[in-house]
C-alpha cells in the first residue's frame, strides 16, 4: 500500500484538526490569498448595502471567523456587532484584532453553534452569514435560529456558494468539495425555498459568480506557486490534485453549475407566513 498521502486524506486531516472552521488552517488562508470568501470586503459592503445596515443597528455575524466583516460593519457603517463562531481559535483572534483596531466597544465575539445561537431572541436588526451556510449540515435549524435572533421585520443577509450538485464531478462533492464550499451547497431555488419556509420574505437575490471565478483563479495561481517550491513527493502529488480540482471548479462556474449569490430577506410577521410559528 502506498504511503503517499492523497488529496482526500490531506483535506480530511485538515478538517479533523480544524473541525470548528477550516479557515483556522494557515494553509487554507494562504490559498485564499487573504480573502476568506469570494469578493472579500467589497462584496461584504455590497451585502450590507442590500440589507440596508444603518448606524446603530445591532448586527449578528454568524460564522464570523477572525472578525473581518464584523469590524467592517462597525468601523464603516457604525453598527454594533456580535460575531459568533464555532472555533475558539478564530474567536480569540477576532477579539485581539478588534481590540487592536480600537473597536472593542462596538464589536464582541463569542463561541457558539449556528444551530443553537448563544443570543437572546428578537435582539438584532440584522443577521449576516457569509460563505458558511453551505458548510452547515443542519441548514434548516440554522435558518430558524437566524430568525429567532432577529426582531420582527429584521433583515437576514446571506452570501453563499450555489451548486447544481448533480452536474459536479465527484471530487467537488467529497472532502475536497467541503473545503471548496461546494459539497453541501444548495441551488439558488434551494436557498430561496429554505428562506421562505423559515418565515422570511425575499427582498433581493443577486448573482456574484464573477467573484467566485476570480477566487478560483487566485487559488489555482497560488497552487502553481506551491508546485514551483518543489515540496516533498507526497505533497507535490496532493498539490497537483488540488490544482486539477481548482480547474474543475472554474469549468463548473463557466457551465453555470457553480455560482455565488447574495440573498437578503426580511423576517415576515407570523400572520403573513402560512405554517410558520412565532419565536
Buried (B, 14 or more C-beta within 10 A) or exposed (E): EEEEBBBBEBBBEBBEEBEBBBBBBEBBBEBBEEBBBBBBBEBBBBBBBBBBBEEEBBBBBBBBBBBBBBBBBBBEBEBBBBBBBBBEBBBBBBBEBBEEBEBEEBBBBBBBBBBEBEBEEBBBBBBBBBBBBBBBEEBEBBBBBBBBBBBEEBBBBBBBBBBBBEEBBEBBBBBBBBBBBBBBBBBBEBBBEBBBBBBBBBBBBBEBBEBBBBBBBBBBBBBEEBBEEEEEEBBBBBBBBBBBBBEBBBBBBEEEBBBBBBBBBBBBEEEEBEEBEEB
